[in-house]
């Protein structure tokens, strides 16, 4: 297949990390894969290109950038069989490119779901623009079963929606340093029970709730330590909090997870977070909120603990429970690793995308 992937950028968010795994894997199976970023490159752009995927960035200055939009439409000249898009602006451009090239338009839906089951769309006009395109999209590949109904309500044809969960290869969680070495770098003592949150510092990611949960848990177990890997607009506000340590944006997330005892994600909206799958793959217990596809990955009291969103008390109780029973936390992590191998491996994910794209791709 000849596949054109269209995205805003390749930052270090979950959707971008997913594509950084998926695109080289599809290319490795003999498909002709090309990545085009509309706005910025981002730190994962070079890693995709280094893996042998043709990649370019148009550096559009906005929807009014006529010259940039013409460059985007010129991608139809590469004659893709399917144009795969992620995000509102790429979806609009992708529909035009697909129509001009006689190709299928496939939306890869990573938009988070709120606790109310609604897709988290940043602005009202984006929802309107999405509705204009939705009925024309040939295939929607969602990452969670919970996304299907909200997508249908937006106008996507239900019979064209398929679900392929995110997945990871062993190589995606390969460690660069030993857990002991990373713990020393993080200044963690042997008796510390370290909990890591991997998230962009945006309100919906619940990092402030994580800080509050850690603060509450430390009143009972002072040896519990909270760490946050990520950056974003809330950084200045979060830096004033005393009970969590901000590590900034990191390229060694697997090393951080392996060095910690558990992973916690208290988002108010999610699709199927890569950080949760990384924790499972590395055998770490997970505390996470009941939003999006999280309960499809984390089985309560079997591979981790699932808590209600916006409930710092419940999250604190879950963290305290794990820290007080580290052996049990280890057992949960091992069962999570087994579940990752069974349901969220990289090969199964690529099989799913290959099948879904193959049904509609024209070349």
DRENDO-1510 file (C-alpha; in Angstrom, 1 decimal, always signed):
<recs>
REC; n; res; u; v; w
REC; 1; UNK; +0.0; +0.0; +0.0 .
REC; 2; UNK; +1.0; +3.6; -0.6 .
REC; 3; UNK; +0.2; +5.5; +2.6 .
REC; 4; UNK; +0.3; +9.2; +3.4 .
REC; 5; UNK; +0.1; +10.1; +7.1 .
REC; 6; UNK; -0.9; +13.7; +7.8 .
REC; 7; UNK; -0.5; +15.2; +11.3 .
REC; 8; UNK; -0.1; +18.6; +12.9 .
REC; 9; UNK; +3.3; +17.7; +14.4 .
REC; 10; UNK; +5.3; +14.9; +16.1 .
REC; 11; UNK; +5.6; +16.1; +19.7 .
REC; 12; UNK; +5.9; +13.7; +22.6 .
REC; 13; UNK; +2.2; +13.1; +23.2 .
REC; 14; UNK; +0.6; +9.7; +23.2 .
REC; 15; UNK; -0.8; +10.0; +19.7 .
REC; 16; UNK; +2.6; +11.1; +18.3 .
REC; 17; UNK; +4.4; +8.3; +20.2 .
REC; 18; UNK; +1.8; +5.8; +18.7 .
REC; 19; UNK; +2.6; +7.0; +15.2 .
REC; 20; UNK; +6.3; +6.9; +15.9 .
REC; 21; UNK; +5.8; +3.1; +16.5 .
REC; 22; UNK; +3.2; +2.4; +13.8 .
REC; 23; UNK; +4.7; +4.1; +10.8 .
REC; 24; UNK; +8.1; +2.4; +10.8 .
REC; 25; UNK; +6.4; -0.9; +11.5 .
REC; 26; UNK; +4.2; -0.5; +8.4 .
REC; 27; UNK; +7.2; +0.5; +6.3 .
REC; 28; UNK; +9.0; -2.6; +7.7 .
REC; 29; UNK; +6.3; -4.7; +6.2 .
REC; 30; UNK; +6.9; -3.4; +2.7 .
REC; 31; UNK; +4.4; -0.6; +2.5 .
REC; 32; UNK; +5.3; +2.8; +1.0 .
REC; 33; UNK; +4.9; +5.2; +4.0 .
REC; 34; UNK; +5.2; +9.0; +4.0 .
REC; 35; UNK; +4.7; +11.4; +6.9 .
REC; 36; UNK; +3.8; +15.1; +6.4 .
REC; 37; UNK; +3.5; +17.4; +9.4 .
REC; 38; UNK; +1.5; +20.6; +8.7 .
REC; 39; UNK; +2.7; +22.9; +11.4 .
REC; 40; UNK; +5.9; +21.8; +13.3 .
REC; 41; UNK; +8.2; +18.9; +13.3 .
REC; 42; UNK; +8.6; +18.0; +17.0 .
REC; 43; UNK; +11.1; +15.7; +18.7 .
REC; 44; UNK; +9.6; +12.5; +17.3 .
REC; 45; UNK; +9.8; +13.7; +13.7 .
REC; 46; UNK; +13.5; +12.8; +13.3 .
REC; 47; UNK; +13.1; +9.4; +15.0 .
REC; 48; UNK; +10.5; +8.5; +12.4 .
REC; 49; UNK; +12.7; +9.7; +9.6 .
REC; 50; UNK; +15.7; +7.9; +11.1 .
REC; 51; UNK; +13.6; +4.7; +11.0 .
REC; 52; UNK; +13.5; +5.0; +7.2 .
REC; 53; UNK; +10.1; +6.7; +6.7 .
REC; 54; UNK; +10.0; +9.6; +4.3 .
REC; 55; UNK; +9.0; +12.7; +6.2 .
REC; 56; UNK; +8.5; +16.4; +5.5 .
REC; 57; UNK; +7.1; +19.4; +7.4 .
REC; 58; UNK; +5.2; +22.2; +5.6 .
REC; 59; UNK; +5.4; +24.8; +8.5 .
REC; 60; UNK; +1.9; +26.1; +7.8 .
REC; 61; UNK; +1.1; +29.4; +9.7 .
REC; 62; UNK; -2.6; +28.6; +9.9 .
REC; 63; UNK; -5.6; +27.8; +7.8 .
REC; 64; UNK; -5.2; +31.1; +6.0 .
REC; 65; UNK; -1.7; +30.2; +4.8 .
REC; 66; UNK; -2.7; +29.8; +1.1 .
REC; 67; UNK; +0.8; +28.9; -0.1 .
REC; 68; UNK; +1.2; +26.3; +2.6 .
REC; 69; UNK; -2.2; +24.8; +1.8 .
REC; 70; UNK; -1.2; +24.6; -1.9 .
REC; 71; UNK; +1.9; +22.6; -0.8 .
REC; 72; UNK; -0.3; +20.3; +1.2 .
REC; 73; UNK; -2.6; +19.7; -1.8 .
REC; 74; UNK; +0.5; +19.0; -3.9 .
REC; 75; UNK; +0.9; +15.8; -1.8 .
REC; 76; UNK; -1.9; +14.4; -4.0 .
REC; 77; UNK; +0.8; +14.1; -6.7 .
REC; 78; UNK; +2.5; +11.3; -4.7 .
REC; 79; UNK; -0.6; +9.2; -5.6 .
REC; 80; UNK; -1.3; +7.6; -2.2 .
REC; 81; UNK; -3.8; +4.8; -1.9 .
REC; 82; UNK; -4.9; +6.1; +1.5 .
REC; 83; UNK; -4.5; +9.4; +3.3 .
REC; 84; UNK; -4.4; +8.8; +7.1 .
REC; 85; UNK; -5.1; +11.9; +9.2 .
REC; 86; UNK; -4.9; +12.9; +12.9 .
REC; 87; UNK; -6.4; +16.1; +14.1 .
REC; 88; UNK; -9.0; +18.6; +12.8 .
REC; 89; UNK; -6.8; +20.6; +10.3 .
REC; 90; UNK; -5.1; +17.5; +8.9 .
REC; 91; UNK; -8.5; +16.0; +8.5 .
REC; 92; UNK; -9.7; +18.9; +6.4 .
REC; 93; UNK; -6.5; +18.9; +4.3 .
REC; 94; UNK; -6.5; +15.2; +4.1 .
REC; 95; UNK; -10.0; +15.1; +2.6 .
REC; 96; UNK; -9.0; +17.4; -0.1 .
REC; 97; UNK; -5.8; +15.5; -0.9 .
REC; 98; UNK; -7.6; +12.2; -0.9 .
REC; 99; UNK; -10.3; +13.5; -3.3 .
REC; 100; UNK; -7.7; +14.9; -5.7 .
REC; 101; UNK; -5.6; +11.7; -5.6 .
REC; 102; UNK; -8.5; +9.3; -5.9 .
REC; 103; UNK; -7.5; +7.8; -2.5 .
REC; 104; UNK; -9.3; +6.7; +0.6 .
REC; 105; UNK; -9.4; +9.1; +3.6 .
REC; 106; UNK; -8.8; +7.3; +6.9 .
REC; 107; UNK; -9.1; +9.1; +10.2 .
REC; 108; UNK; -7.0; +7.8; +13.1 .
REC; 109; UNK; -9.0; +9.0; +16.1 .
REC; 110; UNK; -6.9; +9.7; +19.2 .
REC; 111; UNK; -9.2; +12.4; +20.6 .
REC; 112; UNK; -9.6; +11.9; +24.4 .
REC; 113; UNK; -13.0; +11.1; +25.9 .
REC; 114; UNK; -14.3; +12.8; +29.0 .
REC; 115; UNK; -15.9; +11.0; +31.9 .
REC; 116; UNK; -19.3; +11.9; +30.4 .
REC; 117; UNK; -18.4; +10.0; +27.2 .
REC; 118; UNK; -17.9; +13.1; +25.0 .
REC; 119; UNK; -14.9; +13.7; +22.7 .
REC; 120; UNK; -12.7; +16.4; +24.0 .
REC; 121; UNK; -12.8; +19.0; +21.2 .
REC; 122; UNK; -10.9; +22.1; +22.1 .
REC; 123; UNK; -13.1; +24.7; +20.3 .
REC; 124; UNK; -16.7; +24.7; +19.1 .
REC; 125; UNK; -15.7; +25.6; +15.5 .
REC; 126; UNK; -13.6; +22.5; +15.4 .
REC; 127; UNK; -16.6; +20.3; +16.1 .
REC; 128; UNK; -18.5; +22.1; +13.2 .
REC; 129; UNK; -15.6; +21.6; +10.8 .
REC; 130; UNK; -15.4; +17.9; +11.8 .
REC; 131; UNK; -19.1; +17.5; +11.0 .
REC; 132; UNK; -18.6; +18.9; +7.5 .
REC; 133; UNK; -16.0; +16.1; +6.7 .
REC; 134; UNK; -17.2; +13.2; +8.9 .
REC; 135; UNK; -19.7; +11.6; +6.5 .
REC; 136; UNK; -17.1; +11.6; +3.7 .
REC; 137; UNK; -14.4; +9.8; +5.6 .
REC; 138; UNK; -13.9; +6.2; +4.2 .
REC; 139; UNK; -12.7; +4.6; +7.4 .
REC; 140; UNK; -12.2; +5.7; +11.0 .
REC; 141; UNK; -9.7; +3.7; +13.1 .
REC; 142; UNK; -10.5; +4.4; +16.8 .
REC; 143; UNK; -8.3; +3.2; +19.6 .
REC; 144; UNK; -11.0; +2.5; +22.2 .
REC; 145; UNK; -14.5; +0.9; +22.0 .
REC; 146; UNK; -15.8; +3.9; +24.1 .
REC; 147; UNK; -15.0; +6.2; +21.2 .
REC; 148; UNK; -17.5; +4.5; +18.7 .
REC; 149; UNK; -20.8; +6.1; +19.9 .
REC; 150; UNK; -19.4; +9.7; +20.2 .
REC; 151; UNK; -17.9; +9.4; +16.7 .
REC; 152; UNK; -21.2; +8.2; +15.3 .
REC; 153; UNK; -22.9; +11.2; +16.9 .
REC; 154; UNK; -20.4; +13.5; +15.2 .
REC; 155; UNK; -21.5; +12.2; +11.8 .
REC; 156; UNK; -19.0; +9.4; +11.1 .
REC; 157; UNK; -20.7; +6.4; +9.6 .
REC; 158; UNK; -20.9; +3.7; +12.2 .
REC; 159; UNK; -20.3; +0.9; +9.8 .
REC; 160; UNK; -17.0; +2.6; +8.8 .
REC; 161; UNK; -15.6; +2.7; +12.3 .
REC; 162; UNK; -13.2; +0.0; +13.5 .
REC; 163; UNK; -11.3; -0.2; +16.7 .
REC; 164; UNK; -7.6; -1.1; +16.8 .
REC; 165; UNK; -6.1; -0.6; +20.3 .
REC; 166; UNK; -2.7; +1.0; +20.6 .
REC; 167; UNK; +0.2; -1.4; +21.0 .
REC; 168; UNK; +3.9; -1.5; +21.8 .
REC; 169; UNK; +6.8; -3.6; +20.7 .
REC; 170; UNK; +9.5; -4.9; +23.1 .
REC; 171; UNK; +11.8; -2.4; +21.5 .
REC; 172; UNK; +9.5; +0.5; +22.4 .
REC; 173; UNK; +10.3; -0.1; +26.1 .
REC; 174; UNK; +13.9; -1.1; +25.8 .
REC; 175; UNK; +15.9; +0.4; +28.6 .
REC; 176; UNK; +19.0; +2.5; +28.2 .
REC; 177; UNK; +20.1; +2.4; +31.9 .
REC; 178; UNK; +19.5; +0.0; +34.8 .
REC; 179; UNK; +16.7; +0.8; +37.2 .
REC; 180; UNK; +19.3; +1.2; +40.0 .
REC; 181; UNK; +21.2; +3.8; +38.0 .
REC; 182; UNK; +18.1; +5.7; +37.2 .
REC; 183; UNK; +16.9; +5.7; +40.8 .
REC; 184; UNK; +20.3; +7.1; +41.8 .
REC; 185; UNK; +19.9; +9.9; +39.2 .
REC; 186; UNK; +16.4; +10.6; +40.6 .
REC; 187; UNK; +17.8; +10.6; +44.2 .
REC; 188; UNK; +15.5; +7.8; +45.3 .
REC; 189; UNK; +16.4; +5.8; +48.3 .
REC; 190; UNK; +16.0; +2.1; +48.4 .
REC; 191; UNK; +13.0; +2.3; +50.8 .
REC; 192; UNK; +11.2; +5.0; +48.7 .
REC; 193; UNK; +8.0; +3.9; +46.9 .
REC; 194; UNK; +8.2; +6.0; +43.7 .
REC; 195; UNK; +5.1; +6.8; +41.7 .
REC; 196; UNK; +5.5; +8.3; +38.2 .
REC; 197; UNK; +3.0; +10.4; +36.2 .
REC; 198; UNK; +3.8; +10.7; +32.5 .
REC; 199; UNK; +1.6; +13.5; +31.0 .
REC; 200; UNK; +1.6; +16.8; +29.3 .
REC; 201; UNK; +1.0; +19.5; +31.8 .
REC; 202; UNK; -2.5; +20.5; +30.6 .
REC; 203; UNK; -5.6; +20.7; +32.9 .
REC; 204; UNK; -7.3; +17.6; +31.5 .
REC; 205; UNK; -4.3; +15.4; +32.3 .
REC; 206; UNK; -5.0; +15.7; +36.0 .
REC; 207; UNK; -1.4; +16.4; +37.1 .
REC; 208; UNK; -2.7; +18.8; +39.8 .
REC; 209; UNK; -4.9; +16.0; +41.1 .
REC; 210; UNK; -1.9; +13.7; +41.1 .
REC; 211; UNK; +0.0; +16.2; +43.2 .
REC; 212; UNK; -2.8; +16.4; +45.7 .
REC; 213; UNK; -3.2; +12.6; +45.8 .
REC; 214; UNK; +0.5; +12.3; +46.5 .
REC; 215; UNK; +0.4; +14.9; +49.2 .
REC; 216; UNK; -2.5; +13.1; +50.9 .
REC; 217; UNK; -0.8; +9.7; +50.7 .
REC; 218; UNK; +2.4; +11.0; +52.1 .
REC; 219; UNK; +0.7; +12.0; +55.3 .
REC; 220; UNK; +0.4; +8.3; +56.0 .
REC; 221; UNK; +3.4; +7.1; +54.2 .
REC; 222; UNK; +6.2; +9.7; +53.9 .
REC; 223; UNK; +8.4; +7.4; +51.9 .
REC; 224; UNK; +6.0; +7.7; +49.0 .
REC; 225; UNK; +7.6; +9.9; +46.3 .
REC; 226; UNK; +5.7; +11.5; +43.4 .
REC; 227; UNK; +7.5; +12.3; +40.0 .
REC; 228; UNK; +6.1; +13.9; +36.9 .
REC; 229; UNK; +7.6; +13.5; +33.4 .
REC; 230; UNK; +6.1; +16.0; +31.0 .
REC; 231; UNK; +5.9; +19.7; +30.1 .
REC; 232; UNK; +3.2; +22.2; +29.2 .
REC; 233; UNK; +1.2; +25.3; +30.1 .
REC; 234; UNK; +0.6; +24.3; +33.7 .
REC; 235; UNK; +4.3; +24.0; +34.6 .
REC; 236; UNK; +4.7; +27.3; +36.4 .
REC; 237; UNK; +1.7; +26.6; +38.7 .
REC; 238; UNK; +2.8; +23.0; +39.4 .
REC; 239; UNK; +6.3; +24.1; +40.3 .
REC; 240; UNK; +4.9; +25.7; +43.4 .
REC; 241; UNK; +3.7; +22.4; +44.7 .
REC; 242; UNK; +6.0; +20.6; +47.2 .
REC; 243; UNK; +5.1; +17.0; +47.1 .
REC; 244; UNK; +5.9; +16.2; +43.5 .
REC; 245; UNK; +9.1; +16.6; +41.5 .
REC; 246; UNK; +8.8; +17.9; +37.9 .
REC; 247; UNK; +11.3; +16.2; +35.6 .
REC; 248; UNK; +10.3; +18.1; +32.4 .
REC; 249; UNK; +9.9; +16.5; +29.0 .
REC; 250; UNK; +11.9; +13.3; +28.8 .
REC; 251; UNK; +13.1; +11.0; +26.1 .
REC; 252; UNK; +13.8; +8.2; +28.5 .
REC; 253; UNK; +10.3; +7.4; +29.8 .
REC; 254; UNK; +10.8; +3.6; +29.8 .
REC; 255; UNK; +13.9; +4.1; +32.1 .
REC; 256; UNK; +11.8; +6.3; +34.4 .
REC; 257; UNK; +9.0; +3.8; +34.6 .
REC; 258; UNK; +11.4; +0.9; +35.3 .
REC; 259; UNK; +13.0; +2.9; +38.1 .
REC; 260; UNK; +9.6; +3.6; +39.8 .
REC; 261; UNK; +7.3; +1.2; +41.6 .
REC; 262; UNK; +4.0; +2.3; +40.1 .
REC; 263; UNK; +2.6; +4.6; +37.4 .
REC; 264; UNK; -0.3; +7.0; +38.0 .
REC; 265; UNK; -2.5; +8.9; +35.5 .
REC; 266; UNK; -5.4; +10.8; +36.8 .
REC; 267; UNK; -6.7; +12.3; +33.5 .
REC; 268; UNK; -10.1; +13.8; +33.2 .
REC; 269; UNK; -10.1; +12.7; +29.5 .
REC; 270; UNK; -8.2; +10.0; +27.6 .
REC; 271; UNK; -8.3; +7.8; +24.5 .
REC; 272; UNK; -5.9; +4.9; +25.2 .
REC; 273; UNK; -2.8; +6.4; +26.8 .
REC; 274; UNK; +0.6; +5.0; +25.7 .
REC; 275; UNK; +2.1; +5.6; +29.2 .
REC; 276; UNK; -0.3; +3.1; +30.7 .
REC; 277; UNK; +0.7; +0.5; +28.1 .
REC; 278; UNK; +4.4; +1.2; +28.8 .
REC; 279; UNK; +3.8; +0.7; +32.5 .
REC; 280; UNK; +2.1; -2.6; +31.8 .
REC; 281; UNK; +4.8; -3.7; +29.4 .
REC; 282; UNK; +7.4; -2.9; +32.1 .
REC; 283; UNK; +5.5; -4.8; +34.8 .
REC; 284; UNK; +4.4; -1.8; +36.9 .
REC; 285; UNK; +1.1; -1.4; +38.6 .
REC; 286; UNK; -1.1; +1.4; +37.4 .
REC; 287; UNK; -3.4; +3.8; +39.2 .
REC; 288; UNK; -5.6; +5.5; +36.6 .
REC; 289; UNK; -9.0; +7.1; +36.2 .
REC; 290; UNK; -12.1; +5.5; +34.6 .
REC; 291; UNK; -12.1; +7.5; +31.4 .
REC; 292; UNK; -11.7; +6.6; +27.7 .
REC; 293; UNK; -10.1; +3.3; +27.0 .
REC; 294; UNK; -8.3; +3.0; +30.3 .
REC; 295; UNK; -10.6; +0.3; +31.8 .
REC; 296; UNK; -10.1; -1.7; +28.6 .
REC; 297; UNK; -6.4; -1.9; +29.5 .
REC; 298; UNK; -6.3; -1.7; +33.3 .
REC; 299; UNK; -8.4; -4.3; +35.1 .
REC; 300; UNK; -9.3; -3.1; +38.6 .
REC; 301; UNK; -7.5; -5.0; +41.4 .
REC; 302; UNK; -6.0; -7.3; +38.8 .
REC; 303; UNK; -3.4; -5.2; +36.9 .
REC; 304; UNK; -3.9; -1.9; +38.8 .
REC; 305; UNK; -6.5; +0.3; +40.4 .
REC; 306; UNK; -9.1; +2.3; +38.6 .
REC; 307; UNK; -10.5; +5.3; +40.4 .
REC; 308; UNK; -13.1; +8.0; +39.5 .
REC; 309; UNK; -11.9; +11.1; +37.8 .
REC; 310; UNK; -11.6; +14.3; +39.9 .
REC; 311; UNK; -11.4; +12.3; +43.1 .
REC; 312; UNK; -8.1; +12.9; +44.7 .
REC; 313; UNK; -9.1; +11.1; +47.9 .
REC; 314; UNK; -9.8; +7.9; +46.0 .
REC; 315; UNK; -6.5; +8.3; +44.2 .
REC; 316; UNK; -4.6; +8.9; +47.4 .
REC; 317; UNK; -6.2; +5.8; +48.9 .
REC; 318; UNK; -5.1; +3.7; +45.9 .
REC; 319; UNK; -1.5; +5.0; +46.1 .
REC; 320; UNK; -1.4; +4.4; +49.8 .
REC; 321; UNK; -2.7; +0.9; +49.3 .
REC; 322; UNK; +0.0; +0.1; +46.8 .
REC; 323; UNK; +2.8; +1.7; +48.8 .
REC; 324; UNK; +1.8; -0.2; +51.9 .
REC; 325; UNK; +1.8; -3.5; +50.0 .
REC; 326; UNK; +4.7; -3.3; +47.6 .
REC; 327; UNK; +4.7; -7.0; +47.0 .
REC; 328; UNK; +1.1; -6.8; +45.9 .
REC; 329; UNK; +1.9; -3.9; +43.6 .
REC; 330; UNK; +4.6; -6.1; +42.0 .
REC; 331; UNK; +2.0; -8.9; +41.5 .
REC; 332; UNK; -0.4; -6.4; +39.8 .
REC; 333; UNK; +2.4; -5.2; +37.6 .
REC; 334; UNK; +3.3; -8.8; +36.5 .
REC; 335; UNK; -0.3; -9.5; +35.6 .
REC; 336; UNK; -0.3; -6.2; +33.7 .
REC; 337; UNK; +2.7; -7.4; +31.7 .
REC; 338; UNK; +0.9; -10.6; +30.8 .
REC; 339; UNK; -2.2; -8.6; +29.7 .
REC; 340; UNK; +0.0; -6.3; +27.5 .
REC; 341; UNK; +1.5; -9.3; +25.8 .
REC; 342; UNK; -2.0; -10.8; +25.2 .
REC; 343; UNK; -3.9; -7.7; +24.1 .
REC; 344; UNK; -1.6; -4.7; +23.4 .
REC; 345; UNK; +1.5; -6.0; +21.6 .
REC; 346; UNK; +2.9; -4.2; +18.6 .
REC; 347; UNK; +2.4; -7.0; +16.0 .
REC; 348; UNK; -1.3; -7.2; +16.8 .
REC; 349; UNK; -1.7; -3.5; +16.4 .
REC; 350; UNK; +0.1; -3.4; +13.1 .
REC; 351; UNK; -2.0; -6.4; +11.9 .
REC; 352; UNK; -5.1; -4.4; +12.8 .
REC; 353; UNK; -4.0; -1.2; +10.9 .
REC; 354; UNK; -2.9; -3.3; +7.9 .
REC; 355; UNK; -6.3; -5.0; +7.7 .
REC; 356; UNK; -8.3; -1.8; +8.1 .
REC; 357; UNK; -6.2; +0.2; +5.6 .
REC; 358; UNK; -6.1; -2.7; +3.1 .
REC; 359; UNK; -9.9; -2.7; +3.0 .
REC; 360; UNK; -10.1; +0.8; +1.6 .
REC; 361; UNK; -6.7; +1.8; +0.1 .
REC; 362; UNK; -6.8; +2.3; -3.7 .
REC; 363; UNK; -3.1; +1.6; -4.2 .
</recs>
